[in-house]
Each structure stands twice: as structure tokens, then as C-alpha cells.
Amino acid sequence: MPIAIPEKPFVGDLQTRLDYVAEDDFALLRRVKVSALRNERSRGEGPPYVRSGRQVFYPLADLKAFMEANTVRPVATPTLIHGRWRRRSAGGAV
């Protein structure tokens, strides 16, 4: 009868259980390169992170707060352009 050896937990499974996101997964989410995240960290920008050896993880709750803090909510205001009323965003684009 073979002996059942418990499997090593998958790193992704542990991240999910602990509510952390790996650096490369966060880069995919933001559609940026991992090097862009590294540059942000070196400048003291971006969301809080946890370093474990050479690996970097982002707490999920902090990522949500970071994304909400950087959410742009444009305000459309009617503007008279060439004799016609048009909706214009706060950024000035028509």
C-alpha cells in the first residue's frame, strides 16, 4: 500500500489564503512591466508592499485602497462650442 505524502502547498494558493498578490500578477493587472513597479518602489511611490527575500508581494486590501485613491472620475460639463452645446470632460477633451 503506497504511503500518501502531503503535497507542498502551491505558492498561488498561499497568496490567495493570505490575501496577497505577487509582483508579476499586479503588473499584469495594471498592464505595466514588472520593472515599472520596481521603479515606483525605488521612488517611494505606489502601494505598500511586503518583501520576502527577493520576492515582493502586495497586500490585497492595500491594492484596493491604492486603486480607489487613483480612480479618476471625470465630470462632464456642457460647453458651448461653435454655437452648439456639447458635453466636455474636466480634462478638456471634447
PAVEX-858929 format. One record per residue (C-alpha): x, y, z; residue number from 1. Coordinates in steps of 0.5 Angstrom, whole numbers. Layout:
<pts>
- u  v  w  pos
- X  Y  Z  NUM
...
</pts>
This chain:
<pts>
- u  v  w  pos
- 0  0  0  1
- 3  7  -2  2
- 4  12  3  3
- 1  19  2  4
- 5  24  2  5
- 2  31  3  6
- 3  36  -3  7
- 7  42  -2  8
- 2  48  -2  9
- 2  52  -8  10
- 5  59  -8  11
- -1  62  -11  12
- -6  58  -6  13
- -2  61  0  14
- -2  68  -3  15
- -10  67  -4  16
- -11  65  3  17
- -6  70  6  18
- -10  76  1  19
- -3  78  -2  20
- -2  79  -10  21
- 5  77  -13  22
- 9  83  -16  23
- 8  80  -23  24
- 1  79  -22  25
- 0  86  -20  26
- 4  88  -26  27
- -1  84  -31  28
- -7  87  -27  29
- -4  94  -28  30
- -2  93  -35  31
- 5  95  -34  32
- 12  92  -34  33
- 15  89  -27  34
- 21  94  -28  35
- 16  100  -28  36
- 13  97  -21  37
- 21  97  -19  38
- 22  104  -21  39
- 16  106  -17  40
- 18  103  -11  41
- 25  106  -11  42
- 22  113  -12  43
- 18  111  -6  44
- 11  111  -10  45
- 6  106  -11  46
- 2  102  -6  47
- 5  99  0  48
- 9  92  -1  49
- 12  86  3  50
- 19  84  1  51
- 21  77  3  52
- 28  75  1  53
- 28  77  -7  54
- 20  77  -8  55
- 15  82  -7  56
- 8  82  -5  57
- 3  87  -5  58
- -3  86  1  59
- -10  86  -3  60
- -13  91  2  61
- -8  96  0  62
- -8  95  -7  63
- -16  96  -7  64
- -14  103  -3  65
- -9  105  -8  66
- -13  103  -14  67
- -19  107  -11  68
- -15  113  -9  69
- -12  113  -16  70
- -19  113  -19  71
- -21  119  -24  72
- -28  121  -24  73
- -29  126  -30  74
- -34  131  -29  75
- -38  133  -36  76
- -40  140  -36  77
- -44  143  -42  78
- -40  147  -46  79
- -42  152  -52  80
- -37  150  -58  81
- -39  153  -65  82
- -46  155  -63  83
- -47  148  -60  84
- -48  145  -53  85
- -43  139  -52  86
- -41  135  -46  87
- -34  137  -44  88
- -30  133  -39  89
- -26  136  -34  90
- -20  135  -38  91
- -22  139  -43  92
- -22  134  -49  93
- -29  134  -53  94
</pts>
